[in-house]
Amino acid sequence: MTELRDDPAIIALSETGAALARRIQAVLRSGEVFGLEGRVADCDRTFSNVGAILHDVFAADRPIIGVCATGILIRTLAPFLISKESDPPVLAVAEDASVVVPLLGGHHGANVLAVRLAEMLGATAALTTASDVTLRLPLDAPPAGWRLREKAGYKRVAAELLAGATARIVVESGPEPDWLLALPQAGDGPITILVSDRADAEADLVYAPQTVVLGLGCERLAEESEVWALVVDSLANANIAKEAVACVTSIALKAAEPAIQGVARRLGVPARFFDAARLERETPRLKNPSDLVYRETGCHGVAEGAALAGVGAEGDLVLPKQRSQRATCAVARSAEIVDPQFVGRARGSLAIVGIGPGAAAARTHEVEAAITKATDLVGYKLYLDLLGPLAEHKARHGYELGEEEMRVRIALGLAAQGRDVALVCSGDAGIYAMATLVFELIDREGNADSARVEIRGLPGVSAMQTAAARIGAPLGHDFCAISLSDLLTPWEAIEQRLLTAAAGDFVVAFYNPVSQRRRTQLAAAREILLRHRPAETPVVLARNLGREGETVAVVTLGDLKVEDVDMLTLVIVGSSATRAVQRPDGGVWVYTPRGYAKKMDEGKGAA
C-alpha cells in the first residue's frame, strides 16, 4: 500500500515493447524509457547490454519495469538481491500488455503499481503475495498515515488469519482504520489488532495512527544528539510512540538546522516549517508564552506554536514545552491523520544540474533523478526543451540568453518557498554556468531565506570533455579553460591569463570564443599562442556538441580563422606536444602525450 519510491526505469527490448513502455510512461507521468540499441529507436536512453543496464539501474535503487519475460529479470538480478526491505521494486509486463507481474518489492510499491498499471492498460495484475491476494491487504505495509509498531509478529498473524483465524480490532486513538475492515473479524477473535499511539501499547499487532506533531526549537547549531535525547524523553513523558509522529515542525528560521533535520530523519518523517506570523497566531493556545522568544523570533513560542500549528485548530497540546540546555520540544495531537503535505512548508531544495551537451545519453543518473524529483525547472528555454519527457508535468520557468541573474533569483525564490527546484545548465553547471552565480548572489546579498535552502551541485559532462572525447585525447596532459567573453571579465585580465597559459604551454579550451559583436578576441588569442607554440599546433573546433548538426573539425593554429567559429563552437588549442594522427578512415585523432614514451625508453635503457 506504499507508493513507488523513485523514478522507474522502463526497459524495452523491441519496438513493440518500446511502444508499450511509452504508454506506461504516460500512465505514470514519470519514468525513463531505456531501449536496446539497434532494436529500439523511440527511447530516452539506449543500452547495448541488458544485464549491465539492469544491474546499474538496480544498484541505483530505481524501480524497474521490464517490458520483457520474467525470466530475463530473474536470471539477471538474482545475484544482486540483498533484502526484501531494501531491494527496489521490479515488475515484468508482457509485450501485449496482458499481464503485469510484480517480482520484487510487493510491499514497497510494486503491488500497488501493478494494480494501477493493470487498470490503466486493461491488463491482469498477477499478484502472488498471500496477504494481498487472500486478506486483500499487506499487514506489514499499511497505507500512508499508519505505521506498524513491530514487524516481527506480522508473519505469524498473517499465517493464522490465512489459516482461518479471526481478529478483534480495538481502536484506542486516531480515526477508524477502514483499511482493516477487509480482515476476517469477530468480537472474541484470538488475534488482537490494536490501533493506538501509546508507547506502551501491546497486542498481536499494534498500528500507530500518525496523528502526532513534534514542535522543536533549538539554538544555532545545537548538537543533534542533545535534541534527539530531548525528543525521546518528551515522547516517553507523553507516552507517545515514535511511530505515531507524522512530522517534525519548527519556525522557518530553523529550516537549515542540522539537528532538526537529523531528528526528522531518525523518525523517518518530513520536517516542516512555519513563518513567525503563523506561529504568533497560536499565542492564545500556548502554555508557556515568552516575551524573550518574541523579541528574538517574532512569535511568543516556537516549539509549542509549531506543534499546535501542525495539528490545526482542532488539535491539542498533549505535552507542553520541555527543555534541554539548547533545545525545546512540545508534542501535539490531532484527532485525524496528519498529512505533512498540508503542514507548513518543507525546507526547499535547489539542485544545480549540468545536463551535458544535450543528448539524454550524456546525462548522469544523479542529474535525472534530481530533475525527476523537482517540482520546478528553471533555465534557458533551449536547455529545458532538451530534457524532452523529463520536463513533462513540471512547472517550467524558461528564460532567454542574457537573463542569467533572473534565472538564479527565480530558482532561489522558488526554493525558499519550499519547492524542489532544478536549475538546468548545459555542460557542467560549475564551468561557465549558473552554479557560481547562485553562491555569489547568496554571498553578495545576504538573503537569509536563500541561504537556508538545501543546495546541491550535480556535475555534468562539460563541453571541453565532450569535444576531447570526440576527437581523441587532447586534454591528456595539463590544460586550462579560458572564456574569451569580456562581458563580465575585463579584456586586460583575459589577456594576462592567455599570456600565462601560453608561457606555461598549457592545452587551452576556449569557451565563448566569438559572438556577433565580439570578433577580435579569438584572433588576439591566436597571436599570443603563436608566440609560444608552432603554427602546426592542432586546434579542435567542436560545434553544436550533442545536438543535431554536430561537427568536430581539426585545423592548425596557423590556419585558425575567426570565420570558422561561431557562438556554438568550443575551441581546443593543443600544446607544443599535442599531435594529430591520421586515421585509416580518413579522419584525425588528436592527443597530448604525458611522457609515457620517455618512461618506456628509460625502462629499456635500464634493462
KOLPAFI-890436 format. One record per residue (C-alpha): residue number from 1; x, y, z; residue in one letter. Coordinates in steps of 0.25 Angstrom, whole numbers. Each point is the difference from the previous one (the first is absolute). Example, Ala and Ser with C-alpha at 12.3 -4.5 7.8 and 13.67 -1.06 7.14 Angstrom:
! residues 2
(1, (49, -18, 31), "A")
(2, (6, 14, -2), "S")
END
This chain:
! residues 607
(1, (0, 0, 0), "M")
(2, (12, 9, 0), "T")
(3, (3, 9, -12), "E")
(4, (11, -3, -10), "L")
(5, (13, 6, 5), "R")
(6, (7, 6, -12), "D")
(7, (0, 3, -15), "D")
(8, (-1, -14, -6), "P")
(9, (9, -5, -12), "A")
(10, (-9, -6, -10), "I")
(11, (8, -10, -8), "I")
(12, (-4, -4, -15), "A")
(13, (7, -10, -8), "L")
(14, (-8, 2, -13), "S")
(15, (-9, 10, -8), "E")
(16, (-12, -6, 5), "T")
(17, (5, 0, 14), "G")
(18, (4, 15, -2), "A")
(19, (-14, 4, -4), "A")
(20, (-5, -7, 13), "L")
(21, (11, 7, 8), "A")
(22, (-5, 14, -5), "R")
(23, (-14, -4, 4), "R")
(24, (5, -4, 14), "I")
(25, (8, 13, 1), "Q")
(26, (-13, 8, -4), "A")
(27, (-8, -7, 11), "V")
(28, (10, 3, 10), "L")
(29, (4, 14, -4), "R")
(30, (14, -4, 3), "S")
(31, (11, -10, -3), "G")
(32, (10, -1, -10), "E")
(33, (0, -10, -12), "V")
(34, (12, -8, -3), "F")
(35, (1, -6, -13), "G")
(36, (9, -11, -6), "L")
(37, (10, 5, -10), "E")
(38, (-3, -4, -14), "G")
(39, (-14, -5, 3), "R")
(40, (-7, 12, 7), "V")
(41, (0, 14, -6), "A")
(42, (-10, 7, 8), "D")
(43, (6, 1, 14), "C")
(44, (6, 10, 10), "D")
(45, (13, -8, 1), "R")
(46, (7, -12, -7), "T")
(47, (8, -11, 5), "F")
(48, (7, -12, -6), "S")
(49, (1, -10, 11), "N")
(50, (-13, -4, 7), "V")
(51, (7, -6, 12), "G")
(52, (9, 12, 2), "A")
(53, (-12, 11, -1), "I")
(54, (-9, -9, 10), "L")
(55, (12, -1, 10), "H")
(56, (3, 15, -1), "D")
(57, (-15, 4, 2), "V")
(58, (-2, -10, 11), "F")
(59, (13, 5, 7), "A")
(60, (-5, 14, -1), "A")
(61, (-13, -4, 8), "D")
(62, (-9, 4, -11), "R")
(63, (-13, -8, -2), "P")
(64, (1, -9, -13), "I")
(65, (-12, -2, -10), "I")
(66, (5, -10, -10), "G")
(67, (-8, -2, -12), "V")
(68, (5, -14, -2), "C")
(69, (0, -14, 5), "A")
(70, (0, -2, 15), "T")
(71, (12, -10, -2), "G")
(72, (9, 11, -5), "I")
(73, (-2, 8, 12), "L")
(74, (1, -11, 10), "I")
(75, (13, -6, -6), "R")
(76, (7, 13, -1), "T")
(77, (-4, 6, 13), "L")
(78, (0, -12, 9), "A")
(79, (15, 1, 4), "P")
(80, (-2, 14, 5), "F")
(81, (-12, -2, 9), "L")
(82, (3, 5, 14), "I")
(83, (-13, 1, 8), "S")
(84, (-15, 2, -2), "K")
(85, (1, 12, 9), "E")
(86, (10, 7, -9), "S")
(87, (0, -6, -14), "D")
(88, (-8, 10, -10), "P")
(89, (-13, -4, -6), "P")
(90, (1, -9, -13), "V")
(91, (-11, -3, -9), "L")
(92, (-2, -7, -13), "A")
(93, (-10, 4, -11), "V")
(94, (-4, -9, -12), "A")
(95, (3, 7, -13), "E")
(96, (-15, -2, -4), "D")
(97, (-4, 7, 13), "A")
(98, (-8, -12, 5), "S")
(99, (7, -2, 13), "V")
(100, (8, 8, 11), "V")
(101, (8, -8, 9), "V")
(102, (7, 6, 13), "P")
(103, (12, -8, 2), "L")
(104, (7, 8, 12), "L")
(105, (-4, 10, 9), "G")
(106, (-15, -4, 1), "G")
(107, (-2, 8, 13), "H")
(108, (9, 11, -4), "H")
(109, (-8, 5, -12), "G")
(110, (0, -11, -10), "A")
(111, (-13, -6, 3), "N")
(112, (-7, 14, 0), "V")
(113, (7, 3, -13), "L")
(114, (-4, -13, -6), "A")
(115, (-15, 2, 3), "V")
(116, (1, 15, -5), "R")
(117, (6, -4, -13), "L")
(118, (-9, -12, -2), "A")
(119, (-12, 9, 2), "E")
(120, (5, 11, -10), "M")
(121, (5, -10, -10), "L")
(122, (-11, -10, 1), "G")
(123, (9, -11, 5), "A")
(124, (0, -10, 11), "T")
(125, (8, 3, 12), "A")
(126, (7, -14, 4), "A")
(127, (1, 2, 15), "L")
(128, (6, -11, 8), "T")
(129, (2, 6, 13), "T")
(130, (-9, -9, 9), "A")
(131, (-5, 12, 9), "S")
(132, (-4, 8, -12), "D")
(133, (-7, -11, -7), "V")
(134, (-7, -7, 11), "T")
(135, (-1, 11, 11), "L")
(136, (-1, 11, -10), "R")
(137, (11, 9, 7), "L")
(138, (14, -1, 4), "P")
(139, (1, 0, 15), "L")
(140, (15, 5, 0), "D")
(141, (-3, 11, -9), "A")
(142, (-12, 8, 5), "P")
(143, (-5, 13, -8), "P")
(144, (6, 13, 2), "A")
(145, (-3, 6, 13), "G")
(146, (2, -13, 8), "W")
(147, (12, -8, 5), "R")
(148, (1, -14, 5), "L")
(149, (7, 1, 13), "R")
(150, (8, -14, 0), "E")
(151, (1, -7, -13), "K")
(152, (6, -13, 6), "A")
(153, (-14, -5, 3), "G")
(154, (-8, 3, -13), "Y")
(155, (4, -13, -7), "K")
(156, (-5, -9, 12), "R")
(157, (-13, 8, 0), "V")
(158, (-1, 0, -15), "A")
(159, (2, -16, 0), "A")
(160, (-11, -1, 11), "E")
(161, (-10, 9, -8), "L")
(162, (3, -8, -13), "L")
(163, (-3, -13, 8), "A")
(164, (-14, 5, 4), "G")
(165, (2, 8, 13), "A")
(166, (-8, 13, 3), "T")
(167, (5, 13, 5), "A")
(168, (-5, 9, 11), "R")
(169, (3, 15, -4), "I")
(170, (1, 10, 11), "V")
(171, (1, 15, -3), "V")
(172, (6, 8, 12), "E")
(173, (4, 12, -8), "S")
(174, (-1, 6, -13), "G")
(175, (-11, -1, -11), "P")
(176, (-6, -13, -4), "E")
(177, (9, -9, -8), "P")
(178, (-9, -3, -12), "D")
(179, (11, -7, -7), "W")
(180, (0, -11, 11), "L")
(181, (-15, -4, -2), "L")
(182, (4, -10, -11), "A")
(183, (6, -9, 10), "L")
(184, (-9, -11, 6), "P")
(185, (-5, 5, 13), "Q")
(186, (-7, -5, 13), "A")
(187, (-2, 7, 13), "G")
(188, (7, -12, 7), "D")
(189, (10, -3, -10), "G")
(190, (13, -6, 4), "P")
(191, (8, 11, -6), "I")
(192, (0, 14, 5), "T")
(193, (4, 12, -9), "I")
(194, (1, 13, 8), "L")
(195, (0, 14, -6), "V")
(196, (7, 9, 10), "S")
(197, (10, 11, 1), "D")
(198, (4, -5, 14), "R")
(199, (15, -3, 1), "A")
(200, (-4, -12, 10), "D")
(201, (-11, -6, -9), "A")
(202, (1, -15, -1), "E")
(203, (-8, -9, -9), "A")
(204, (3, -11, -11), "D")
(205, (1, 12, -10), "L")
(206, (0, 15, 4), "V")
(207, (-2, 10, -10), "Y")
(208, (3, 15, 3), "A")
(209, (-8, 11, -7), "P")
(210, (9, 11, -4), "Q")
(211, (-8, 11, 8), "T")
(212, (12, 6, 8), "V")
(213, (8, 12, -4), "V")
(214, (13, 4, 7), "L")
(215, (4, 14, 2), "G")
(216, (14, 3, 1), "L")
(217, (9, 12, 3), "G")
(218, (15, 1, 2), "C")
(219, (12, 9, 1), "E")
(220, (8, 2, -13), "R")
(221, (8, -13, -3), "L")
(222, (-5, -7, 12), "A")
(223, (5, -15, 1), "E")
(224, (-9, -10, -6), "E")
(225, (3, -10, 11), "S")
(226, (-6, 10, 10), "E")
(227, (-12, 4, -8), "V")
(228, (-3, -15, -3), "W")
(229, (2, -4, 15), "A")
(230, (-11, 11, 3), "L")
(231, (-9, -5, -10), "V")
(232, (1, -14, 6), "V")
(233, (-2, 5, 14), "D")
(234, (-12, 8, -4), "S")
(235, (-7, -11, -8), "L")
(236, (2, -9, 12), "A")
(237, (-6, 10, 10), "N")
(238, (-12, 1, -9), "A")
(239, (-1, -15, -2), "N")
(240, (0, 2, -15), "I")
(241, (6, -10, -10), "A")
(242, (11, 5, -10), "K")
(243, (-8, -6, -11), "E")
(244, (-12, 9, 3), "A")
(245, (8, 12, -4), "V")
(246, (-4, 6, -13), "A")
(247, (10, 11, -2), "C")
(248, (10, 9, 8), "V")
(249, (-4, 15, 0), "T")
(250, (8, 13, 3), "S")
(251, (1, 14, -4), "I")
(252, (5, 4, -14), "A")
(253, (12, 6, 6), "L")
(254, (5, -14, 4), "K")
(255, (-3, -7, -13), "A")
(256, (15, -3, -3), "A")
(257, (4, -4, 15), "E")
(258, (7, -14, -2), "P")
(259, (-6, -4, 14), "A")
(260, (-15, 2, -4), "I")
(261, (3, -7, -14), "Q")
(262, (7, -11, 7), "G")
(263, (-11, -3, 10), "V")
(264, (-10, 0, -12), "A")
(265, (9, -11, -7), "R")
(266, (1, -8, 13), "R")
(267, (-15, 0, 1), "L")
(268, (-2, -3, -15), "G")
(269, (-9, 12, -2), "V")
(270, (0, 14, -7), "P")
(271, (5, 13, 7), "A")
(272, (-10, 11, -3), "R")
(273, (1, 15, 4), "F")
(274, (-8, 12, 2), "F")
(275, (3, 15, 0), "D")
(276, (-1, 8, 12), "A")
(277, (-13, 6, -3), "A")
(278, (-7, -13, -1), "R")
(279, (6, -5, 13), "L")
(280, (-4, 13, 7), "E")
(281, (-15, -3, -3), "R")
(282, (2, -12, 10), "E")
(283, (3, 9, 12), "T")
(284, (-14, -1, 6), "P")
(285, (2, -15, 1), "R")
(286, (15, 0, 5), "L")
(287, (2, -6, 14), "K")
(288, (14, 8, 1), "N")
(289, (0, 13, -8), "P")
(290, (13, 7, 1), "S")
(291, (2, 15, -3), "D")
(292, (15, -3, -1), "L")
(293, (-3, -10, -11), "V")
(294, (-9, 10, -7), "Y")
(295, (12, 10, 0), "R")
(296, (9, -10, -7), "E")
(297, (-9, -7, -9), "T")
(298, (-13, 9, -2), "G")
(299, (-9, -11, 7), "C")
(300, (-3, -3, 14), "H")
(301, (3, -15, -1), "G")
(302, (8, -8, -10), "V")
(303, (-2, -15, 5), "A")
(304, (-14, 1, 5), "E")
(305, (-4, 9, -11), "G")
(306, (5, -9, -11), "A")
(307, (-6, -12, 6), "A")
(308, (-14, 7, 1), "L")
(309, (1, 6, -14), "A")
(310, (4, -14, -5), "G")
(311, (-13, -7, 6), "V")
(312, (-9, 11, -3), "G")
(313, (-11, 7, 7), "A")
(314, (-7, -13, 5), "E")
(315, (13, -6, 5), "G")
(316, (5, 1, 14), "D")
(317, (13, 2, 7), "L")
(318, (3, -13, 8), "V")
(319, (14, 3, 5), "L")
(320, (4, 15, 3), "P")
(321, (14, 5, -4), "K")
(322, (11, -9, 6), "Q")
(323, (14, 6, 1), "R")
(324, (14, -5, -1), "S")
(325, (12, 9, 0), "Q")
(326, (-1, 5, -14), "R")
(327, (-13, -5, -5), "A")
(328, (-15, -1, 2), "T")
(329, (-11, -10, -3), "C")
(330, (-15, 0, 0), "A")
(331, (-10, -11, -4), "V")
(332, (-14, 2, -6), "A")
(333, (-10, -10, -5), "R")
(334, (-11, 1, -10), "S")
(335, (-13, -9, -1), "A")
(336, (3, -3, -14), "E")
(337, (12, -5, -8), "I")
(338, (9, 12, -3), "V")
(339, (5, 1, -14), "D")
(340, (13, 7, 0), "P")
(341, (-2, 6, -14), "Q")
(342, (-10, 9, 6), "F")
(343, (8, 4, 12), "V")
(344, (9, 13, -2), "G")
(345, (10, -1, -10), "R")
(346, (12, -9, -3), "A")
(347, (14, 5, 0), "R")
(348, (2, 3, -15), "G")
(349, (11, -6, -8), "S")
(350, (7, 5, -12), "L")
(351, (8, -10, -9), "A")
(352, (10, 7, -9), "I")
(353, (0, -11, -11), "V")
(354, (9, -1, -13), "G")
(355, (-7, -8, -11), "I")
(356, (13, -1, -8), "G")
(357, (0, 3, -15), "P")
(358, (-15, -2, -1), "G")
(359, (-2, -15, -4), "A")
(360, (-7, -8, 10), "A")
(361, (11, -11, 0), "A")
(362, (10, 10, 5), "A")
(363, (-8, 3, 13), "R")
(364, (3, -6, 13), "T")
(365, (-10, -9, 8), "H")
(366, (2, 10, 11), "E")
(367, (-4, 12, -8), "V")
(368, (-12, -7, -6), "E")
(369, (-5, -4, 14), "A")
(370, (1, 15, 5), "A")
(371, (-7, 4, -13), "I")
(372, (-11, -10, 3), "T")
(373, (-1, 4, 14), "K")
(374, (-1, 15, -3), "A")
(375, (-14, 7, 1), "T")
(376, (6, 11, -8), "D")
(377, (10, 1, -12), "L")
(378, (8, 13, -2), "V")
(379, (9, 3, -12), "G")
(380, (3, 5, -14), "Y")
(381, (-12, -4, -8), "K")
(382, (8, -9, -9), "L")
(383, (6, -7, 11), "Y")
(384, (-14, -4, 6), "L")
(385, (-4, -4, -14), "D")
(386, (12, -10, -1), "L")
(387, (-6, -7, 12), "L")
(388, (-11, -6, -8), "G")
(389, (-9, -9, 8), "P")
(390, (7, 3, 13), "L")
(391, (-5, 14, 0), "A")
(392, (-15, -4, -2), "E")
(393, (-10, 3, 12), "H")
(394, (10, 10, 6), "K")
(395, (-1, 14, 2), "A")
(396, (9, 6, -10), "R")
(397, (7, 14, 1), "H")
(398, (7, 2, -13), "G")
(399, (8, 13, -3), "Y")
(400, (9, 5, -11), "E")
(401, (15, 2, -1), "L")
(402, (4, 12, 8), "G")
(403, (-10, -3, 11), "E")
(404, (10, -8, 8), "E")
(405, (-2, 8, 13), "E")
(406, (-15, 0, -2), "M")
(407, (0, -16, -1), "R")
(408, (8, -1, 13), "V")
(409, (-9, 10, 8), "R")
(410, (-12, -8, -4), "I")
(411, (6, -13, 3), "A")
(412, (4, 4, 14), "L")
(413, (-13, 7, 2), "G")
(414, (-8, -12, -3), "L")
(415, (9, -9, 9), "A")
(416, (-2, 10, 11), "A")
(417, (-15, -2, -1), "Q")
(418, (3, -15, 3), "G")
(419, (0, -5, -15), "R")
(420, (9, -10, -5), "D")
(421, (7, 7, -12), "V")
(422, (10, -4, -10), "A")
(423, (9, 11, -7), "L")
(424, (3, -6, -13), "V")
(425, (13, 3, -7), "C")
(426, (7, -6, -12), "S")
(427, (13, -7, 1), "G")
(428, (5, 1, 15), "D")
(429, (-8, 10, 9), "A")
(430, (13, 4, 6), "G")
(431, (8, 3, -12), "I")
(432, (-4, 14, -6), "Y")
(433, (-14, -3, 4), "A")
(434, (-10, 4, 11), "M")
(435, (6, -7, 13), "A")
(436, (9, 11, 3), "T")
(437, (-11, 11, -2), "L")
(438, (-8, -8, 10), "V")
(439, (10, 1, 11), "F")
(440, (4, 14, -4), "E")
(441, (-14, 6, 2), "L")
(442, (-1, -7, 13), "I")
(443, (13, 5, 5), "D")
(444, (-2, 14, -6), "R")
(445, (-14, 3, 5), "E")
(446, (0, -8, 13), "G")
(447, (-15, -5, -3), "N")
(448, (-2, -9, 12), "A")
(449, (-12, -7, -7), "D")
(450, (9, -4, -11), "S")
(451, (11, -4, 9), "A")
(452, (-9, -10, 7), "R")
(453, (-3, -7, -13), "V")
(454, (6, -14, -2), "E")
(455, (10, 1, -11), "I")
(456, (6, -11, -8), "R")
(457, (9, 1, -12), "G")
(458, (-1, -12, -10), "L")
(459, (11, -1, -10), "P")
(460, (-2, -2, -15), "G")
(461, (9, -2, -12), "V")
(462, (7, 13, -4), "S")
(463, (1, 5, -14), "A")
(464, (15, -2, 1), "M")
(465, (-1, -14, 5), "Q")
(466, (-10, -4, -11), "T")
(467, (9, 7, -11), "A")
(468, (12, -7, 5), "A")
(469, (-7, -14, 0), "A")
(470, (-5, 2, -14), "R")
(471, (14, 3, -6), "I")
(472, (9, -8, 8), "G")
(473, (7, 5, 13), "A")
(474, (5, 14, -2), "P")
(475, (-2, 2, 15), "L")
(476, (9, -11, 4), "G")
(477, (10, 9, 6), "H")
(478, (0, 13, 8), "D")
(479, (-11, 9, -6), "F")
(480, (-8, 12, 4), "C")
(481, (-13, 7, -4), "A")
(482, (-2, 15, -3), "I")
(483, (-12, 7, -4), "S")
(484, (2, 11, -11), "L")
(485, (-12, 7, 4), "S")
(486, (3, 14, 5), "D")
(487, (-15, 3, 5), "L")
(488, (4, -4, 14), "L")
(489, (15, 0, 0), "T")
(490, (9, 12, -5), "P")
(491, (8, -4, -12), "W")
(492, (12, 4, 7), "E")
(493, (-2, -11, 10), "A")
(494, (-3, -10, -11), "I")
(495, (12, 4, -8), "E")
(496, (9, -2, 13), "Q")
(497, (-6, -14, 1), "R")
(498, (3, -3, -15), "L")
(499, (15, 4, 2), "L")
(500, (1, -8, 12), "T")
(501, (-6, -13, -6), "A")
(502, (8, 2, -13), "A")
(503, (13, 2, 8), "A")
(504, (-3, -13, 8), "G")
(505, (-3, -8, -13), "D")
(506, (-14, -4, 5), "F")
(507, (-10, -6, -9), "V")
(508, (-11, 11, 0), "V")
(509, (-15, -2, -2), "A")
(510, (-7, 13, -4), "F")
(511, (-14, 2, 4), "Y")
(512, (-8, 11, -6), "N")
(513, (10, 2, -11), "P")
(514, (-8, 10, -8), "V")
(515, (-14, 6, -1), "S")
(516, (-7, 9, -10), "Q")
(517, (7, 13, 6), "R")
(518, (13, -6, 5), "R")
(519, (9, -4, -12), "R")
(520, (14, 4, 5), "T")
(521, (2, -8, 13), "Q")
(522, (3, -13, -7), "L")
(523, (9, 6, -10), "A")
(524, (8, 7, 11), "A")
(525, (0, -14, 8), "A")
(526, (6, -7, -12), "R")
(527, (11, 10, -2), "E")
(528, (4, -1, 15), "I")
(529, (1, -15, -1), "L")
(530, (7, 0, -13), "L")
(531, (12, 7, 7), "R")
(532, (2, -12, 9), "H")
(533, (-4, -12, -9), "R")
(534, (1, -5, -14), "P")
(535, (-10, 5, -11), "A")
(536, (-2, -15, -3), "E")
(537, (-6, -2, 14), "T")
(538, (-13, -7, -1), "P")
(539, (-13, 7, 3), "V")
(540, (-13, -7, 2), "V")
(541, (-13, 7, -4), "L")
(542, (-12, -6, 6), "A")
(543, (-14, 5, -3), "R")
(544, (-14, -3, 4), "N")
(545, (5, -11, 9), "L")
(546, (-10, -11, 4), "G")
(547, (-11, 6, -9), "R")
(548, (-4, 0, -14), "E")
(549, (10, 5, -10), "G")
(550, (12, -3, 9), "E")
(551, (13, 1, -7), "T")
(552, (15, -2, 5), "V")
(553, (11, 5, -9), "A")
(554, (15, 2, 2), "V")
(555, (8, 11, -6), "V")
(556, (14, 6, 4), "T")
(557, (2, 12, 9), "L")
(558, (6, 7, -12), "G")
(559, (-12, -3, -9), "D")
(560, (-10, 4, 11), "L")
(561, (-10, 10, -5), "K")
(562, (-11, 8, 8), "V")
(563, (-10, -3, -12), "E")
(564, (1, -15, 3), "D")
(565, (-5, 2, 15), "V")
(566, (-14, 4, 5), "D")
(567, (-7, 1, 13), "M")
(568, (-3, -14, 1), "L")
(569, (15, -5, -2), "T")
(570, (10, -4, 10), "L")
(571, (14, 2, -4), "V")
(572, (12, -9, 6), "I")
(573, (14, 4, -4), "V")
(574, (11, -10, 3), "G")
(575, (13, 2, 7), "S")
(576, (13, -1, -7), "S")
(577, (0, -15, 2), "A")
(578, (-14, -3, -5), "T")
(579, (-1, -8, -12), "R")
(580, (-10, -3, -11), "A")
(581, (0, -14, -6), "V")
(582, (-7, -4, -13), "Q")
(583, (-10, -11, 2), "R")
(584, (-1, -12, -10), "P")
(585, (-14, 5, -3), "D")
(586, (5, 14, -4), "G")
(587, (-3, 7, 13), "G")
(588, (9, 5, 10), "V")
(589, (3, -3, 15), "W")
(590, (6, 11, 8), "V")
(591, (7, -3, 13), "Y")
(592, (10, 6, 10), "T")
(593, (11, -10, 5), "P")
(594, (3, 0, 15), "R")
(595, (14, -6, -1), "G")
(596, (-2, -15, -1), "Y")
(597, (9, -2, -12), "A")
(598, (12, 7, 8), "K")
(599, (-4, -9, 12), "K")
(600, (1, -13, -8), "M")
(601, (13, 4, -7), "D")
(602, (6, 2, 14), "E")
(603, (-5, -13, 4), "G")
(604, (6, -7, -12), "K")
(605, (14, 7, 3), "G")
(606, (-1, -5, 14), "A")
(607, (-2, -14, -5), "A")
END
